[in-house]
Amino acid sequence: MPLGRCAPALACAARAAARRRAPANARRVAGACLLAAGGLLAGCGPSGDAPAGEAPGAAAGSQERSLTVVSWGGSYARACVKGYHEAFTAETGIEVNLADYNGGLAQIRAQVEAGAVHWDVVDMNVSESVTGCDEGILELIDPSILPSGPNGEPAADDFLPETNTECGVGTLLFSTIYAYNRETLVGPPPTTIADFFDLKRFPGRRGMNRRPDANLEFALLADDVPKERVYEMLSTPEGLDRAFRKLDTIKDQVVWWEAGAQPPQLLADGEVVMSTAWNGRIFNAQVLEEQPFEIVWDGQIMDRGQLAVVAGTPKLDEALEFMRFAARSESMAGVGRYISYSPARRSGQPLIDRQAETGTEMWPHMPTNPENMKNFLMADWEWWADHSDEMQERFAAWLAR
């Protein structure tokens, strides 16, 4: 490649390197430039013929390539491995090393600020992706890298609204619901989000995630706040007080969980009579383990899952290859054939029919099925991006009381 064509990429790479040495809250370089640099520099060496330090004609795949992808573990991670990680490795030769976490940005911040990044791609919800992007601890993603749909659908039209952001590529929609074990719950079954908070009609312990998100929304919905006003209410001191008062009514009966695999186990062991959970985890327990669980869809909090690239990863090229592959409709459908999370692309849902191992029809179990959306709330990622730190502090203080 002539050196003249390499100059823009070299300049961009220099700015990218400067960004990575800067504090985490430094302004970001343009995403298109940053992503272009990786591809253009691949053909830019001292002679213009091969990358520096590599002999002309050396095979591009002569060294083993790998990357670390961090996700939520359990049945969801398994669905990703079976759904598209294995296919990605088969197609590209890049090994995927999977690690688990329970969400949050603390570990990513620490790696970026220390200049010791060992995570490459992270699975996260959209509000945390936006916050991490604003802080400069995630790489900008040029939307032009997103592939077309299986029938040529432009990515810009095919992705569902607000599933992609500056640093995040949407992969799925999931919901926080609550479920019960029909063998341990005595009497008529619960049917509404208000029933989850009704200890008189439905005595027994509850499982809840040790995070404020979804719990605050559940509390207001159960306290008869219209779903259209939930975030308006949470934006006021009075509304927040109301949410925590509602949580107070069941606090001494709550078993707190932190990992997605815990709610099904709590229900199976009879440690709780109901538990909030991610809908796919309950589905897998129902279908793969034949657990007698029932999901209550009323008041479900739907959210968007994304993949993001950690700023300063030394494996940016591999990470971007992975992002492109994950953004395919076929990859999203691959996940949806193992766990009941809806694809972030419109063209993905028709590619899903039955669960890959049991033959269970998937559509009745998807959070985006209209039958399951009769009373749902879409999580407001902008509100959580603006208020997450404040809510985490208040929730932790409330737990400690």
N, C-alpha and C positions, 0 to 999 in steps of 0.2 A: 504494500500500500504506500503511495507517495506520502512524504512527510507533510505536505500541505494539507492533506485530508486528515492527518492525525492531530494537527495543531489544536482544533477545537476540543477534541477529546482530552488531549493532554492538559489544556487549560482547565477544563471541567474537573478532571481528576485531581488537579492541584487544589481547586476550591473545595472539593469533597473531602480531601485529606485535611485541609484546614478546619473544615466544619467538625471533623471527628476529633480534632485536638481541642476544640473550643468547649466551653461549659455546655451542659446539657440544654440550657435554655437559650442558646445562641440562635440567631436567625438561620433558616434553612436555605441551602442552595436550591436552585430550580430542579424539580424532579426529573423533567425530561432530559436535562443535561446530564444529571447524575447517572441515569440509567443508560443513556447513550454512551457514556464513557466506557462502561464495561465492555460493550460490544465493539466499539471502534478501536479501543486500545489492543484488542486481541490480535489485530494484525499490524501493530505498530511497534517495530523494534528499531535498534540502532541503524539497520540497513534499510528499514522500511519493508522488510520481507518476513521477519519472524520476531516474536516477542523477545525482549532482552533476556539474556541468560539461557536461551533455548536455541539449539542448533537448527538451521534451516531444514525444513522437511520433517521435524520431529512430530510425532503423532500427538494430536491434541488430547487424546484420552490415555496417554501413556502413564499418567500418574493416577492413582486411585482417588476418586472424588467422593465426598460425603458432605452431609450437613446435619445439623441438629435442629429438629423441629420439636417445639414444646407445646403440649396440649393438655387436655383435661383428664386423661387417663381412662381406665376402665373400659366399659363397653363402647363408649364413644371413640376412644383411641383405636380400639380394635376395628371399629367400622371404617375409620379413616385408612388404616393399614390395608384392610381387605378391599376397601372401596376404590382407593387410588394410589396409595403409597407404593404398593408392590408393582403396580403398572408403571408408575413414574420411574422406579429403579430399572425395570425391564427395558423401558424405552431409552433412558438417558445414561444408564450405568452409574448414576449417583446414588450411593447408599444413604438411607434415611435413618438417623439415630433418633429415636423417639424418647423424649423426657416428659415427665408429668409436673404440673403445678396446679395451684388452686386459684389462679387469677391474680390480678393486681400488677402494679408497675414497679414495686420496690426492687425486685431482683434485676429487672432490666435497667433501672436507673443506676444501680450499683455497678453493673458491668460497664455501662457506657462511661460513667464518670471516672471509673478506675482505668479506662482504656484497656480492659481485659474482657472483651466480648467473646463468650463461648456458646451463646444461644444465637441461632441464625434466623429462624422463622418462629413466630409465636402465634398461637390461636387465642383470640381474645374477643370480648364483646366490643361493640362499636364505640361506646362512651370512653372506654379505656384507650382504644386506638386513637381517638381524637385527642385525648389528653396527652398521650405519649407523643403524638405528632406535634402538638403545640410546644411541648418541652424540648423537641429536637432529639428525642431518644429513639425515634423510629425513622426509617428511610421514607422519603417521598416516593410514591408510585406513579409513574407515567401511565395514564389510562390507555395510551396507544398500545401497550403491551398485552392488553386483554384480548383473548381470541374471540373470533366470531362464534355464533352458535352452530349447531350441527347442520342446519339448513341455510347457513350464511347470515343468520340474524346478527346485525351489528351489536357489539357488546353494549354500547350506550343505550340501546333500546331494550335489550334483552334482560339486563339486570333489573331487579325490582328496585323501587325508589329507596334511596338512602341506605343501600346496602354497601356501596363503595364510598370511601372518603379519601382524603389526600394521602394517607399512609396505610389505608386498609383496603383489602380486596374481599368483598363479601363472598361467603361460601354457603351459608345456610340461615334459616330462621328456626328458632327453637322457642319453647315456652316454659316458664316456671308455672307449674300447676300444683294442686295437691292431690294426694291419693290416699286410699285407705285399703286395709286388708279385710275383705268381706268375711273371713273366717274368725276374726278377732273382734270386729265391731258388732255390738249387740243392738238390735232394733232396726228401725227404718234407716236407710242409708242417707248420708249427707248429699245435698244436691247444689248448694250455693256456697259462695265464698264466705257468707255470713255464718254458715254452719261450722266452718273451721274454728271460729272464735266462740262458738256456743258450747261452753263446758257443761251447762245444765242438761241440754238435750243429748249431747254427745260427750260424756265424761271420758277422761283419759288423757294421756300425755300426747303432745304434738311434737313433730320434728320440724325445725326451721333452720334455714341457712344462717350462719353467723356473719351476715352482711346486711347492710341496710337496704340495698336495692331489692326490689320486689316486695320485701316485707312492709315497707312504708306504704306502697301502693295497695297491697292486700288489706292493710289495716283501714285505710280510708274507704276502699270499696266495701268492705264489710261493715263500715259505719255509715252506709247509705250515701256516700258522696258519689254523684254521677261521674262516670269515667272521664267525661269531657272536662271535668273540673279538678281532677286529681292533682295535676302538676301546678295548676293555679293555686290550689290549697297548700301544697307543699312549699310554695314560694312565700308563704306568710308564716309569721311566728305562731299564729293561732292554729293554722292548719297542721303545722309540725307537731304542736302540742297535742292536737287531736289524734294524730296518728300514733304518737307514743302512748297516749292514754289508752287507746284501743289495744296496743301491744301489751300494756300493763295488765289487761284483764286475763291474759293467758300466760304471762311471763313465768310464773312459778310452776307451770306444767309443760314447759318447753325443753326438749332435748335438742341442743344445737349441733348441727352438722356443718362440715367444711368441704368435704369431697363428695363428688356426685355419686360415688358408689355407696355412700352411707345410707341415704333414705330407704332404698330397697331392703337393705340389711336390717334397719331399724323396724321396718314393717314386718319383715319375715320373722324376726325374733320376738315380735309382740311387745317390743319396748315402747312403741308408740302406737296409737290407734289411727292416726293420720299423720302425714308428713308432706310438706312442700318438697318439690323435687323438679328436676328437669324432665320433661315429658318422655324423652327418648330412653332415659334410664329405667323408667317404670315400664315402658313398652318392652324393652329387652328382658326385664324380669318376668313379665307376663308371657312372652313368646318363647324365650330360650330356656327359662327356668320353670315355666308353668306355675308361677306364683299367682295366688288368688287376689290380685290387686285390681282396683278400679280407679280410674282417673276421673276427677271432677274438673271439667273444663270451664265451668263458670268462673269468671274473674281471672282467667289465665293472663299472664303478663308475657307478651310476645317480644322477642328481641332478635337482633341480628348478630350472627357470628362472622368474624373476619379473620384473615391471616395478615400479619404485619411482619416486616423485616427489621431486625434490631440494627440501629445506627452503628456503623463502624465494624460490622461483621467482616471478617477477612474472607468470607465465602459469599460475597455479594452475587457473583455470577451464578453460583449454584442455587442461591436463594431465589433469584429472579426466575430461573428455569422452573423451580418448584412452584412459584406463584403463578406462572403462566399455565402450568399443567393443572394446578388446583382450580384455576378459574374456568376450566372447560366445563361445559354442561354435563359431559359424560362423567367427570370426576365427582361433581356434586351428586349426580344420580347414583354413582357408585356408593357413596356414603348412605344415601337414602334407601338403598336396598338392604342395608344392614341395621339401620336405626332410624326411628321415625322423626327425622329432621327434614324440613322442606328446603329444596334448593333455592339459592339466591337468584337463579336465572329462570325466567319463564319457560325456556326451552328444556329445562332440566326435569320438571315434574312429569311430563309425558313419557320420559325414559324410565320411570320407576313404576313397576307393576307389583311385584310380590317380594317378600323378604327372601333373601338369597338362600337361606338355609332351611327355612321351615315352610316356605310357600304361602305365608300369611299375606293377605292383601294389605298393602301399605296405606292406601288413601284414607281409609276410615281413621287411621291413627295419626295422621299428619296435623300439626297445629293450624295449618292454613286451610284445612277442609272447612267449608262454610258451616257444617254442622257443629264444629268445635269452636266456632268464632261468634256464637250468638251473643256472648257478653265477654269480649276480650279487650285488653288494653295494650296498645303498642307502647313499649318503653320509649321514653323521650330521651334519646341519647344526648341531646344538647343540654337538657336540664342536668343530667347526671355528670356530664363533662364539666359543667360550671359549678356543681355543688358537691361533688364526690368527696373531696377532702373534709369539708365541713360535716357532711353526713356521717362519714366514717368516725370522726371524732365524737360526735354527739351519740352515735350508736354505741361506741365503746364505753363512753361514760355511763350511758343508760344500762348497759350490761353489768357494769361494775357496781351499780347501786344495790 
